[in-house]
Amino acid sequence: MNEGGEYGLKFKPELMLYVIKLPCAIALHLVLYPQIDQGLRLMKFANNSPDSFVTHGSYIAFLLGFIGMLTAVVAETVNIYLLSN
């Protein structure tokens, strides 16, 4: 019963969409941060303790940590890009 358009929206639809997208972006960051942290810790351990590995094992461990961290960063970047559009 909106005769004559006297009842309008209190908020713009874009604002309400951003109100929903912001917690989604924060939750996404909180979910992906442990994966990034795990990759960084593995890279740090591989650099600080190369004698704990077999020959060239520290390089492989470093690359695995780097790939894991890079994958999580790319996933977070793509998801935040999609949430911002």
N, C-alpha and C positions, 0 to 999 in steps of 0.2 A: 504494500500500500504506500508506494512512494510516488504520490501524485504530485506532479509539478517539480520533481527533483528536489524536494525540500530536505530529504535526508541524504547526506553525502557520506563518503568514507572519511573516517577520522584520520587515517594514515594513508599515505600513498602505498600502492601495492609493492613498489620496489623496496620501500623501507621494511615492510613485513618480511619480504623475501630475504633481505640482508640480516634481519633479526634471526632467521632460521639458519642461514648459511654460516654465521659467525660461530655458533656452538659446534657446528659440523666441522669447521676448519680447526677449531681448538681440539676437538675429540680426535680428529685425524692426526694432528701433531702428537698428541699424547700416546696414540697407538703406535706411531712409527718411530718415535724418539728412542725407545729401547733397542730397536734394531740398529739404528745409527750408532748408538752408544756401544753396542756389542761389537760392531765392526771396528770402531775406533779403538776399543780395548784390545781387540785381537791384533790390530796393526801395531799398537804400542808394545804389546808383549813380544811380538815377532821382532821388533827393532831392539828392544832392551835385552832379550834373552836369545840371541841366535844360537848359542851353544846348547840349548834345550832341544834342538831339532836335528834331524839327519842333514846330510849335505844338501844345501840349497833348499832345505825345508822351511827356513824362515822366510825366504822369498815367496814361496807358495802360500804360506800362512798369511803373509802381508797382503798378497794379491786377493786371497779369499776374503779377508776382512775389508779390503778396499772395494771389491765388487759388491759385497753385501751392503756396505755403507752407501755406495753410489746408487745401488738399486733402490734403496729406501728413500734417498734424497730425490731421485728422479720421480718416484711414485708420489712423494709429497708435493713436488713442484707441479706435476701434471694435475693432481687432484685440486690443489689450490687454484691453479689456472682455470680449471673447469668450474669450481665454485664461484670464482670471481666474475664469470661471464653469464 
